Amino acid sequence: MILITSLKKQRFKNDQPTSELYSIQSWINPEKIVSIVPTKTSIHDFVNNVEYVATGSKITMSNNSRLTSDQSPREVINLINSCYKHDVWHTKSIGDTTTK
């Protein structure tokens, strides 16, 4: 499982935008990821004095759900790879054990 933090969103109260921005964190199974593409978001709300521009990733899961990440596609891939890295791999060969 990897922890993804979304790009920021603007909070609403009584169907009106506020000056507060927030992110959502989600634990996701990297084996369920179908695609990771770069994305950009921006919020320009002059009434509430909110100016937010950010780049990150849009992640599509196997159930067709989508979420954003505040990390670049490369950073997300490195995070996924870190789940599978091991210092020493042991493979069993006939009559022997080999360390790679």
Biopython code that builds the backbone (N, CA, C, O; Angstrom):
import numpy as np
from Bio.PDB.StructureBuilder import StructureBuilder

atoms = [
    (1, "MET", "N", (0.846, -1.178, 0.000)),
    (1, "MET", "CA", (0.000, 0.000, 0.000)),
    (1, "MET", "C", (0.896, 1.249, 0.000)),
    (1, "MET", "O", (1.955, 1.283, 0.628)),
    (2, "ILE", "N", (0.437, 2.252, -0.716)),
    (2, "ILE", "CA", (1.162, 3.524, -0.737)),
    (2, "ILE", "C", (0.199, 4.642, -0.345)),
    (2, "ILE", "O", (-1.002, 4.569, -0.604)),
    (3, "LEU", "N", (0.747, 5.669, 0.279)),
    (3, "LEU", "CA", (-0.057, 6.805, 0.726)),
    (3, "LEU", "C", (0.061, 7.922, -0.307)),
    (3, "LEU", "O", (1.159, 8.378, -0.626)),
    (4, "ILE", "N", (-1.084, 8.352, -0.821)),
    (4, "ILE", "CA", (-1.152, 9.414, -1.825)),
    (4, "ILE", "C", (-1.850, 10.624, -1.205)),
    (4, "ILE", "O", (-2.904, 10.494, -0.583)),
    (5, "THR", "N", (-1.252, 11.797, -1.382)),
    (5, "THR", "CA", (-1.866, 13.049, -0.949)),
    (5, "THR", "C", (-2.346, 13.791, -2.193)),
    (5, "THR", "O", (-1.579, 14.013, -3.130)),
    (6, "SER", "N", (-3.612, 14.168, -2.193)),
    (6, "SER", "CA", (-4.209, 14.802, -3.371)),
    (6, "SER", "C", (-3.714, 16.230, -3.553)),
    (6, "SER", "O", (-3.164, 16.842, -2.638)),
    (7, "LEU", "N", (-3.925, 16.739, -4.758)),
    (7, "LEU", "CA", (-3.771, 18.174, -4.971)),
    (7, "LEU", "C", (-4.838, 18.880, -4.148)),
    (7, "LEU", "O", (-5.869, 18.289, -3.825)),
    (8, "LYS", "N", (-4.600, 20.120, -3.812)),
    (8, "LYS", "CA", (-5.539, 20.836, -2.940)),
    (8, "LYS", "C", (-6.858, 21.148, -3.656)),
    (8, "LYS", "O", (-6.912, 21.338, -4.871)),
    (9, "LYS", "N", (-7.909, 21.190, -2.843)),
    (9, "LYS", "CA", (-9.245, 21.564, -3.313)),
    (9, "LYS", "C", (-9.751, 22.700, -2.431)),
    (9, "LYS", "O", (-9.264, 22.904, -1.319)),
    (10, "GLN", "N", (-10.728, 23.429, -2.939)),
    (10, "GLN", "CA", (-11.289, 24.535, -2.179)),
    (10, "GLN", "C", (-12.493, 24.049, -1.383)),
    (10, "GLN", "O", (-13.376, 23.378, -1.916)),
    (11, "ARG", "N", (-12.514, 24.394, -0.112)),
    (11, "ARG", "CA", (-13.625, 23.989, 0.751)),
    (11, "ARG", "C", (-14.834, 24.900, 0.502)),
    (11, "ARG", "O", (-14.690, 26.099, 0.260)),
    (12, "PHE", "N", (-16.022, 24.300, 0.567)),
    (12, "PHE", "CA", (-17.273, 25.037, 0.402)),
    (12, "PHE", "C", (-18.075, 24.976, 1.692)),
    (12, "PHE", "O", (-18.024, 23.986, 2.421)),
    (13, "LYS", "N", (-18.815, 26.044, 1.966)),
    (13, "LYS", "CA", (-19.714, 26.094, 3.119)),
    (13, "LYS", "C", (-21.004, 26.747, 2.641)),
    (13, "LYS", "O", (-20.977, 27.840, 2.076)),
    (14, "ASN", "N", (-22.120, 26.088, 2.863)),
    (14, "ASN", "CA", (-23.426, 26.570, 2.392)),
    (14, "ASN", "C", (-23.401, 26.845, 0.889)),
    (14, "ASN", "O", (-23.920, 27.861, 0.426)),
    (15, "ASP", "N", (-22.802, 25.945, 0.145)),
    (15, "ASP", "CA", (-22.691, 26.034, -1.312)),
    (15, "ASP", "C", (-21.901, 27.244, -1.799)),
    (15, "ASP", "O", (-22.010, 27.626, -2.964)),
    (16, "GLN", "N", (-21.111, 27.846, -0.921)),
    (16, "GLN", "CA", (-20.280, 28.986, -1.289)),
    (16, "GLN", "C", (-18.812, 28.638, -1.036)),
    (16, "GLN", "O", (-18.488, 28.039, -0.011)),
    (17, "PRO", "N", (-17.923, 29.009, -1.962)),
    (17, "PRO", "CA", (-16.506, 28.733, -1.740)),
    (17, "PRO", "C", (-15.958, 29.547, -0.572)),
    (17, "PRO", "O", (-16.357, 30.691, -0.357)),
    (18, "THR", "N", (-15.048, 28.951, 0.171)),
    (18, "THR", "CA", (-14.391, 29.642, 1.277)),
    (18, "THR", "C", (-12.926, 29.872, 0.902)),
    (18, "THR", "O", (-12.496, 29.496, -0.189)),
    (19, "SER", "N", (-12.176, 30.477, 1.789)),
    (19, "SER", "CA", (-10.754, 30.723, 1.529)),
    (19, "SER", "C", (-9.890, 29.537, 1.937)),
    (19, "SER", "O", (-8.669, 29.579, 1.783)),
    (20, "GLU", "N", (-10.508, 28.483, 2.455)),
    (20, "GLU", "CA", (-9.761, 27.323, 2.943)),
    (20, "GLU", "C", (-9.506, 26.303, 1.837)),
    (20, "GLU", "O", (-10.411, 25.950, 1.080)),
    (21, "LEU", "N", (-8.254, 25.836, 1.756)),
    (21, "LEU", "CA", (-7.876, 24.771, 0.840)),
    (21, "LEU", "C", (-7.549, 23.528, 1.659)),
    (21, "LEU", "O", (-7.063, 23.634, 2.785)),
    (22, "TYR", "N", (-7.813, 22.350, 1.095)),
    (22, "TYR", "CA", (-7.544, 21.108, 1.818)),
    (22, "TYR", "C", (-7.074, 20.025, 0.855)),
    (22, "TYR", "O", (-7.285, 20.119, -0.354)),
    (23, "SER", "N", (-6.442, 19.011, 1.400)),
    (23, "SER", "CA", (-6.008, 17.837, 0.642)),
    (23, "SER", "C", (-6.613, 16.602, 1.288)),
    (23, "SER", "O", (-7.025, 16.621, 2.448)),
    (24, "ILE", "N", (-6.658, 15.536, 0.514)),
    (24, "ILE", "CA", (-7.145, 14.248, 1.006)),
    (24, "ILE", "C", (-6.001, 13.247, 0.876)),
    (24, "ILE", "O", (-5.290, 13.238, -0.129)),
    (25, "GLN", "N", (-5.826, 12.408, 1.889)),
    (25, "GLN", "CA", (-4.837, 11.342, 1.810)),
    (25, "GLN", "C", (-5.554, 10.008, 1.680)),
    (25, "GLN", "O", (-6.561, 9.759, 2.342)),
    (26, "SER", "N", (-5.014, 9.153, 0.813)),
    (26, "SER", "CA", (-5.614, 7.846, 0.576)),
    (26, "SER", "C", (-4.531, 6.780, 0.507)),
    (26, "SER", "O", (-3.471, 6.985, -0.084)),
    (27, "TRP", "N", (-4.816, 5.650, 1.117)),
    (27, "TRP", "CA", (-3.959, 4.484, 0.960)),
    (27, "TRP", "C", (-4.467, 3.720, -0.249)),
    (27, "TRP", "O", (-5.652, 3.396, -0.321)),
    (28, "ILE", "N", (-3.584, 3.426, -1.207)),
    (28, "ILE", "CA", (-4.009, 2.694, -2.388)),
    (28, "ILE", "C", (-3.082, 1.512, -2.635)),
    (28, "ILE", "O", (-1.913, 1.521, -2.249)),
    (29, "ASN", "N", (-3.628, 0.507, -3.280)),
    (29, "ASN", "CA", (-2.870, -0.678, -3.658)),
    (29, "ASN", "C", (-2.212, -0.398, -5.007)),
    (29, "ASN", "O", (-2.920, -0.214, -5.997)),
    (30, "PRO", "N", (-0.879, -0.358, -5.077)),
    (30, "PRO", "CA", (-0.216, -0.026, -6.335)),
    (30, "PRO", "C", (-0.499, -1.031, -7.457)),
    (30, "PRO", "O", (-0.371, -0.700, -8.635)),
    (31, "GLU", "N", (-0.879, -2.246, -7.091)),
    (31, "GLU", "CA", (-1.173, -3.256, -8.113)),
    (31, "GLU", "C", (-2.491, -2.977, -8.831)),
    (31, "GLU", "O", (-2.774, -3.591, -9.859)),
    (32, "LYS", "N", (-3.296, -2.062, -8.304)),
    (32, "LYS", "CA", (-4.585, -1.709, -8.912)),
    (32, "LYS", "C", (-4.503, -0.466, -9.795)),
    (32, "LYS", "O", (-5.509, -0.042, -10.364)),
    (33, "ILE", "N", (-3.299, 0.125, -9.914)),
    (33, "ILE", "CA", (-3.129, 1.321, -10.734)),
    (33, "ILE", "C", (-3.074, 0.930, -12.207)),
    (33, "ILE", "O", (-2.324, 0.033, -12.594)),
    (34, "VAL", "N", (-3.876, 1.612, -13.023)),
    (34, "VAL", "CA", (-3.907, 1.362, -14.463)),
    (34, "VAL", "C", (-3.039, 2.376, -15.198)),
    (34, "VAL", "O", (-2.293, 2.013, -16.108)),
    (35, "SER", "N", (-3.133, 3.655, -14.805)),
    (35, "SER", "CA", (-2.325, 4.677, -15.479)),
    (35, "SER", "C", (-1.998, 5.821, -14.529)),
    (35, "SER", "O", (-2.704, 6.088, -13.557)),
    (36, "ILE", "N", (-0.884, 6.488, -14.862)),
    (36, "ILE", "CA", (-0.438, 7.674, -14.125)),
    (36, "ILE", "C", (-0.039, 8.700, -15.178)),
    (36, "ILE", "O", (0.870, 8.456, -15.971)),
    (37, "VAL", "N", (-0.709, 9.837, -15.188)),
    (37, "VAL", "CA", (-0.407, 10.880, -16.168)),
    (37, "VAL", "C", (-0.213, 12.220, -15.444)),
    (37, "VAL", "O", (-0.789, 12.443, -14.379)),
    (38, "PRO", "N", (0.591, 13.099, -16.022)),
    (38, "PRO", "CA", (0.767, 14.422, -15.399)),
    (38, "PRO", "C", (-0.519, 15.239, -15.462)),
    (38, "PRO", "O", (-1.320, 15.087, -16.383)),
    (39, "THR", "N", (-0.702, 16.099, -14.481)),
    (39, "THR", "CA", (-1.876, 16.974, -14.463)),
    (39, "THR", "C", (-1.494, 18.307, -13.823)),
    (39, "THR", "O", (-0.471, 18.424, -13.148)),
    (40, "LYS", "N", (-2.325, 19.283, -14.048)),
    (40, "LYS", "CA", (-2.122, 20.610, -13.466)),
    (40, "LYS", "C", (-3.477, 21.100, -12.980)),
    (40, "LYS", "O", (-4.498, 20.862, -13.626)),
    (41, "THR", "N", (-3.487, 21.770, -11.861)),
    (41, "THR", "CA", (-4.736, 22.329, -11.350)),
    (41, "THR", "C", (-4.499, 23.772, -10.933)),
    (41, "THR", "O", (-3.384, 24.169, -10.593)),
    (42, "SER", "N", (-5.561, 24.533, -10.968)),
    (42, "SER", "CA", (-5.464, 25.912, -10.498)),
    (42, "SER", "C", (-6.798, 26.350, -9.919)),
    (42, "SER", "O", (-7.865, 25.962, -10.396)),
    (43, "ILE", "N", (-6.712, 27.157, -8.896)),
    (43, "ILE", "CA", (-7.894, 27.753, -8.270)),
    (43, "ILE", "C", (-7.638, 29.256, -8.224)),
    (43, "ILE", "O", (-6.670, 29.712, -7.616)),
    (44, "HIS", "N", (-8.507, 30.014, -8.868)),
    (44, "HIS", "CA", (-8.411, 31.475, -8.862)),
    (44, "HIS", "C", (-9.738, 32.018, -8.335)),
    (44, "HIS", "O", (-10.723, 32.094, -9.069)),
    (45, "ASP", "N", (-9.752, 32.389, -7.069)),
    (45, "ASP", "CA", (-10.953, 32.912, -6.425)),
    (45, "ASP", "C", (-10.586, 34.267, -5.838)),
    (45, "ASP", "O", (-10.034, 34.356, -4.741)),
    (46, "PHE", "N", (-10.901, 35.312, -6.582)),
    (46, "PHE", "CA", (-10.506, 36.653, -6.165)),
    (46, "PHE", "C", (-11.372, 37.173, -5.026)),
    (46, "PHE", "O", (-10.940, 38.037, -4.263)),
    (47, "VAL", "N", (-12.586, 36.657, -4.906)),
    (47, "VAL", "CA", (-13.477, 37.077, -3.822)),
    (47, "VAL", "C", (-12.901, 36.649, -2.473)),
    (47, "VAL", "O", (-12.904, 37.420, -1.514)),
    (48, "ASN", "N", (-12.402, 35.400, -2.412)),
    (48, "ASN", "CA", (-11.856, 34.864, -1.164)),
    (48, "ASN", "C", (-10.337, 34.958, -1.092)),
    (48, "ASN", "O", (-9.717, 34.395, -0.189)),
    (49, "ASN", "N", (-9.738, 35.669, -2.043)),
    (49, "ASN", "CA", (-8.292, 35.861, -2.072)),
    (49, "ASN", "C", (-7.534, 34.526, -2.082)),
    (49, "ASN", "O", (-6.581, 34.337, -1.326)),
    (50, "VAL", "N", (-7.975, 33.599, -2.956)),
    (50, "VAL", "CA", (-7.336, 32.297, -3.086)),
    (50, "VAL", "C", (-6.692, 32.201, -4.469)),
    (50, "VAL", "O", (-7.347, 32.387, -5.495)),
    (51, "GLU", "N", (-5.415, 31.911, -4.467)),
    (51, "GLU", "CA", (-4.660, 31.728, -5.701)),
    (51, "GLU", "C", (-3.821, 30.473, -5.513)),
    (51, "GLU", "O", (-2.891, 30.472, -4.706)),
    (52, "TYR", "N", (-4.129, 29.406, -6.241)),
    (52, "TYR", "CA", (-3.425, 28.134, -6.086)),
    (52, "TYR", "C", (-3.187, 27.522, -7.454)),
    (52, "TYR", "O", (-4.124, 27.332, -8.229)),
    (53, "VAL", "N", (-1.938, 27.216, -7.747)),
    (53, "VAL", "CA", (-1.570, 26.535, -8.990)),
    (53, "VAL", "C", (-0.597, 25.436, -8.604)),
    (53, "VAL", "O", (0.361, 25.685, -7.872)),
    (54, "ALA", "N", (-0.832, 24.219, -9.090)),
    (54, "ALA", "CA", (0.049, 23.108, -8.749)),
    (54, "ALA", "C", (0.051, 22.073, -9.865)),
    (54, "ALA", "O", (-0.905, 21.958, -10.632)),
    (55, "THR", "N", (1.139, 21.328, -9.937)),
    (55, "THR", "CA", (1.228, 20.198, -10.858)),
    (55, "THR", "C", (1.352, 18.926, -10.037)),
    (55, "THR", "O", (1.780, 18.944, -8.883)),
    (56, "GLY", "N", (0.970, 17.832, -10.658)),
    (56, "GLY", "CA", (1.025, 16.541, -9.976)),
    (56, "GLY", "C", (0.682, 15.436, -10.947)),
    (56, "GLY", "O", (1.061, 15.480, -12.118)),
    (57, "SER", "N", (-0.036, 14.445, -10.454)),
    (57, "SER", "CA", (-0.400, 13.284, -11.261)),
    (57, "SER", "C", (-1.881, 12.986, -11.131)),
    (57, "SER", "O", (-2.495, 13.238, -10.094)),
    (58, "LYS", "N", (-2.439, 12.448, -12.198)),
    (58, "LYS", "CA", (-3.790, 11.899, -12.144)),
    (58, "LYS", "C", (-3.627, 10.382, -12.240)),
    (58, "LYS", "O", (-3.041, 9.875, -13.196)),
    (59, "ILE", "N", (-4.144, 9.670, -11.255)),
    (59, "ILE", "CA", (-3.994, 8.222, -11.163)),
    (59, "ILE", "C", (-5.344, 7.579, -11.433)),
    (59, "ILE", "O", (-6.344, 7.923, -10.802)),
    (60, "THR", "N", (-5.367, 6.638, -12.378)),
    (60, "THR", "CA", (-6.589, 5.877, -12.672)),
    (60, "THR", "C", (-6.411, 4.475, -12.126)),
    (60, "THR", "O", (-5.396, 3.820, -12.363)),
    (61, "MET", "N", (-7.420, 4.026, -11.388)),
    (61, "MET", "CA", (-7.377, 2.703, -10.776)),
    (61, "MET", "C", (-8.141, 1.700, -11.649)),
    (61, "MET", "O", (-8.861, 2.092, -12.567)),
    (62, "SER", "N", (-7.980, 0.404, -11.355)),
    (62, "SER", "CA", (-8.599, -0.651, -12.164)),
    (62, "SER", "C", (-10.127, -0.623, -12.099)),
    (62, "SER", "O", (-10.782, -1.130, -13.009)),
    (63, "ASN", "N", (-10.708, -0.046, -11.052)),
    (63, "ASN", "CA", (-12.173, 0.067, -10.970)),
    (63, "ASN", "C", (-12.669, 1.361, -11.617)),
    (63, "ASN", "O", (-13.824, 1.750, -11.442)),
    (64, "ASN", "N", (-11.780, 2.023, -12.369)),
    (64, "ASN", "CA", (-12.056, 3.252, -13.111)),
    (64, "ASN", "C", (-12.188, 4.496, -12.220)),
    (64, "ASN", "O", (-12.568, 5.562, -12.706)),
    (65, "SER", "N", (-11.876, 4.371, -10.925)),
    (65, "SER", "CA", (-11.863, 5.567, -10.082)),
    (65, "SER", "C", (-10.582, 6.343, -10.373)),
    (65, "SER", "O", (-9.579, 5.777, -10.808)),
    (66, "ARG", "N", (-10.636, 7.634, -10.128)),
    (66, "ARG", "CA", (-9.492, 8.511, -10.391)),
    (66, "ARG", "C", (-9.204, 9.360, -9.164)),
    (66, "ARG", "O", (-10.114, 9.773, -8.445)),
    (67, "LEU", "N", (-7.931, 9.610, -8.940)),
    (67, "LEU", "CA", (-7.541, 10.515, -7.880)),
    (67, "LEU", "C", (-6.311, 11.283, -8.330)),
    (67, "LEU", "O", (-5.589, 10.857, -9.232)),
    (68, "THR", "N", (-6.086, 12.415, -7.691)),
    (68, "THR", "CA", (-4.901, 13.203, -8.020)),
    (68, "THR", "C", (-3.856, 13.001, -6.936)),
    (68, "THR", "O", (-4.168, 12.607, -5.812)),
    (69, "SER", "N", (-2.623, 13.274, -7.293)),
    (69, "SER", "CA", (-1.516, 13.210, -6.344)),
    (69, "SER", "C", (-0.710, 14.500, -6.479)),
    (69, "SER", "O", (-0.590, 15.063, -7.567)),
    (70, "ASP", "N", (-0.167, 14.951, -5.365)),
    (70, "ASP", "CA", (0.684, 16.138, -5.403)),
    (70, "ASP", "C", (2.105, 15.799, -5.839)),
    (70, "ASP", "O", (2.972, 16.673, -5.867)),
    (71, "GLN", "N", (2.348, 14.534, -6.181)),
    (71, "GLN", "CA", (3.657, 14.104, -6.663)),
    (71, "GLN", "C", (3.629, 13.955, -8.179)),
    (71, "GLN", "O", (2.581, 13.702, -8.773)),
    (72, "SER", "N", (4.797, 14.116, -8.791)),
    (72, "SER", "CA", (4.910, 13.937, -10.233)),
    (72, "SER", "C", (4.741, 12.454, -10.570)),
    (72, "SER", "O", (4.882, 11.607, -9.687)),
    (73, "PRO", "N", (4.442, 12.124, -11.831)),
    (73, "PRO", "CA", (4.349, 10.704, -12.204)),
    (73, "PRO", "C", (5.617, 9.930, -11.835)),
    (73, "PRO", "O", (5.527, 8.799, -11.358)),
    (74, "ARG", "N", (6.792, 10.518, -12.048)),
    (74, "ARG", "CA", (8.044, 9.834, -11.703)),
    (74, "ARG", "C", (8.131, 9.557, -10.204)),
    (74, "ARG", "O", (8.565, 8.481, -9.795)),
    (75, "GLU", "N", (7.720, 10.525, -9.385)),
    (75, "GLU", "CA", (7.746, 10.328, -7.927)),
    (75, "GLU", "C", (6.776, 9.236, -7.499)),
    (75, "GLU", "O", (7.084, 8.457, -6.597)),
    (76, "VAL", "N", (5.611, 9.168, -8.132)),
    (76, "VAL", "CA", (4.645, 8.109, -7.815)),
    (76, "VAL", "C", (5.225, 6.750, -8.196)),
    (76, "VAL", "O", (5.101, 5.787, -7.439)),
    (77, "ILE", "N", (5.852, 6.669, -9.357)),
    (77, "ILE", "CA", (6.461, 5.407, -9.796)),
    (77, "ILE", "C", (7.582, 4.996, -8.848)),
    (77, "ILE", "O", (7.707, 3.817, -8.517)),
    (78, "ASN", "N", (8.399, 5.953, -8.407)),
    (78, "ASN", "CA", (9.449, 5.634, -7.439)),
    (78, "ASN", "C", (8.861, 5.143, -6.122)),
    (78, "ASN", "O", (9.416, 4.243, -5.492)),
    (79, "LEU", "N", (7.755, 5.720, -5.707)),
    (79, "LEU", "CA", (7.072, 5.275, -4.492)),
    (79, "LEU", "C", (6.569, 3.843, -4.652)),
    (79, "LEU", "O", (6.702, 3.026, -3.741)),
    (80, "ILE", "N", (5.993, 3.545, -5.808)),
    (80, "ILE", "CA", (5.529, 2.176, -6.089)),
    (80, "ILE", "C", (6.718, 1.219, -6.076)),
    (80, "ILE", "O", (6.658, 0.159, -5.454)),
    (81, "ASN", "N", (7.794, 1.591, -6.758)),
    (81, "ASN", "CA", (8.982, 0.726, -6.814)),
    (81, "ASN", "C", (9.566, 0.470, -5.439)),
    (81, "ASN", "O", (10.117, -0.603, -5.192)),
    (82, "SER", "N", (9.457, 1.440, -4.536)),
    (82, "SER", "CA", (10.007, 1.253, -3.192)),
    (82, "SER", "C", (9.275, 0.149, -2.432)),
    (82, "SER", "O", (9.819, -0.418, -1.485)),
    (83, "CYS", "N", (8.052, -0.154, -2.839)),
    (83, "CYS", "CA", (7.305, -1.243, -2.206)),
    (83, "CYS", "C", (7.893, -2.606, -2.555)),
    (83, "CYS", "O", (7.700, -3.580, -1.828)),
    (84, "TYR", "N", (8.605, -2.666, -3.663)),
    (84, "TYR", "CA", (9.089, -3.943, -4.173)),
    (84, "TYR", "C", (10.599, -4.079, -4.100)),
    (84, "TYR", "O", (11.137, -5.114, -4.494)),
    (85, "LYS", "N", (11.299, -3.064, -3.606)),
    (85, "LYS", "CA", (12.754, -3.143, -3.516)),
    (85, "LYS", "C", (13.174, -3.962, -2.306)),
    (85, "LYS", "O", (12.581, -3.877, -1.230)),
    (86, "HIS", "N", (14.202, -4.747, -2.514)),
    (86, "HIS", "CA", (14.794, -5.518, -1.427)),
    (86, "HIS", "C", (16.303, -5.378, -1.536)),
    (86, "HIS", "O", (16.848, -5.282, -2.636)),
    (87, "ASP", "N", (16.980, -5.369, -0.388)),
    (87, "ASP", "CA", (18.435, -5.254, -0.414)),
    (87, "ASP", "C", (19.074, -6.496, -1.021)),
    (87, "ASP", "O", (20.036, -6.402, -1.783)),
    (88, "VAL", "N", (18.530, -7.657, -0.678)),
    (88, "VAL", "CA", (19.104, -8.917, -1.154)),
    (88, "VAL", "C", (17.977, -9.809, -1.642)),
    (88, "VAL", "O", (16.994, -10.026, -0.933)),
    (89, "TRP", "N", (18.119, -10.317, -2.837)),
    (89, "TRP", "CA", (17.161, -11.269, -3.391)),
    (89, "TRP", "C", (17.768, -12.663, -3.316)),
    (89, "TRP", "O", (18.933, -12.855, -3.665)),
    (90, "HIS", "N", (17.007, -13.608, -2.876)),
    (90, "HIS", "CA", (17.459, -14.998, -2.829)),
    (90, "HIS", "C", (16.635, -15.784, -3.838)),
    (90, "HIS", "O", (15.406, -15.801, -3.776)),
    (91, "THR", "N", (17.321, -16.428, -4.756)),
    (91, "THR", "CA", (16.618, -17.292, -5.706)),
    (91, "THR", "C", (17.144, -18.700, -5.535)),
    (91, "THR", "O", (18.344, -18.904, -5.351)),
    (92, "LYS", "N", (16.271, -19.649, -5.594)),
    (92, "LYS", "CA", (16.623, -21.044, -5.393)),
    (92, "LYS", "C", (16.961, -21.669, -6.735)),
    (92, "LYS", "O", (16.143, -21.672, -7.655)),
    (93, "SER", "N", (18.154, -22.191, -6.837)),
    (93, "SER", "CA", (18.521, -22.952, -8.034)),
    (93, "SER", "C", (18.661, -24.416, -7.617)),
    (93, "SER", "O", (18.618, -24.739, -6.430)),
    (94, "ILE", "N", (18.824, -25.274, -8.581)),
    (94, "ILE", "CA", (18.880, -26.708, -8.286)),
    (94, "ILE", "C", (20.110, -26.984, -7.419)),
    (94, "ILE", "O", (21.250, -26.796, -7.844)),
    (95, "GLY", "N", (19.844, -27.435, -6.193)),
    (95, "GLY", "CA", (20.920, -27.830, -5.315)),
    (95, "GLY", "C", (21.705, -26.680, -4.700)),
    (95, "GLY", "O", (22.719, -26.934, -4.049)),
    (96, "ASP", "N", (21.291, -25.428, -4.873)),
    (96, "ASP", "CA", (22.077, -24.317, -4.364)),
    (96, "ASP", "C", (21.173, -23.096, -4.145)),
    (96, "ASP", "O", (20.068, -23.030, -4.683)),
    (97, "THR", "N", (21.643, -22.159, -3.370)),
    (97, "THR", "CA", (20.940, -20.872, -3.203)),
    (97, "THR", "C", (21.855, -19.778, -3.738)),
    (97, "THR", "O", (23.039, -19.727, -3.403)),
    (98, "THR", "N", (21.312, -18.925, -4.550)),
    (98, "THR", "CA", (22.075, -17.847, -5.142)),
    (98, "THR", "C", (21.577, -16.522, -4.592)),
    (98, "THR", "O", (20.373, -16.270, -4.556)),
    (99, "THR", "N", (22.506, -15.676, -4.163)),
    (99, "THR", "CA", (22.158, -14.328, -3.693)),
    (99, "THR", "C", (22.521, -13.341, -4.778)),
    (99, "THR", "O", (23.644, -13.343, -5.282)),
    (100, "LYS", "N", (21.565, -12.492, -5.141)),
    (100, "LYS", "CA", (21.797, -11.479, -6.175)),
    (100, "LYS", "C", (21.779, -10.100, -5.562)),
    (100, "LYS", "O", (21.955, -9.108, -6.269)),
]
sb = StructureBuilder()
sb.init_structure("model")
sb.init_model(0)
sb.init_chain("A")
sb.init_seg("    ")
for serial, (resi, resn, name, xyz) in enumerate(atoms, 1):
    if name == "N":
        sb.init_residue(resn, " ", resi, " ")
    sb.init_atom(name, np.array(xyz, "f"), 0.0, 1.0, " ", f" {name:<3s}", serial, name[0])
structure = sb.get_structure()
